[in-house]
Amino acid sequence: MTAICEWLALAMLAGVGLLGVQRLLARRLSSAGLFQYIPPSMACLIAAFVALRGRDALALVLLAVVLAYVGGVLKPFGFKSQP
């Protein structure tokens, strides 16, 4: 399962990077907002490293945290919270 976790981490890292670039090019992201992409990127890199060391359960937990962060903070689909 290590290879699957590594590929998932790489795919999620690429997705976070593409989301940041897309928003930067669309001018919907200020330079201050760019720092919001550092935590999920670092978590993906740590998950890949942890998976490489054979700790798949921890890697999957980290990837789940990344999904929650991206969905809650970065809101890739433009969902807005109700007032």
N, C-alpha and C positions, 0 to 999 in steps of 0.2 A: 504494500500500500504506500510505501515511501515515494515511489515514482509518481503516483497519483496526487499525493499531497504537494509534491514539488511542482507539478504541472498546474495544479489549482492555484498555488501561490503565485506562480509566474503569470498565469492568465489574469488573476485578480490585480496584480501589480500593473500589468499592461492596461487593464480596464480603468484603473484609477488614474494612470498617466494620460490615457486618451481623453478621459472626462475633463481633466485639468487643462489639457491643450485645447480641447474643443471650446471650453468656456473662456479660456484666455483669448482665443481667436475671435470669439463672438463678442468680446468686450463686456461679458457679464461677470468678469472676475477681476477684482482689483488686486494690486500687488499684496495687500494685507490678507486677502482671502486665499492667496496661494499657500500660505502656511497651514491651512486646514488639510492639505493633501499630504503633509509629512507624516502624521501618525499612521494612517492606513498603509502608506508605502513602507514605512519602517516595520510595521507589524507583518506585512507580507514577506519582507526579507527575512525577518526573524523566524516566521513560520517555515520558510524554505530551509533555513539553516537547521531548525529543530527537526524537521522531517528528514533531513540528510543524516542526522544523528540517530534516527530510528525511533523518535518519540512522536508517532503519528497522532495519538490522542491529543497531545498538547498543540500540535500543528493544526488540527481540525478545530480546536477551541479558538485558537488565534484567528483562523480564517472566518469563523462564525462572528467573532468580535469585529473583524473588518467589515463584514457584510452589514452588521448592525450599525456601525459607524457611518458607512457610506449611505445606507438608507435613511438614517436619522439626521445626520449632519449635512452631508453633501447633496442629498435629494436629487439623484440623477434623472428622475423622470418629471421633475418640476412640480411635485405634489406640494401643496401649501397646507399648513396646519389651520384648522378652523378656529376662529376667535372665540 
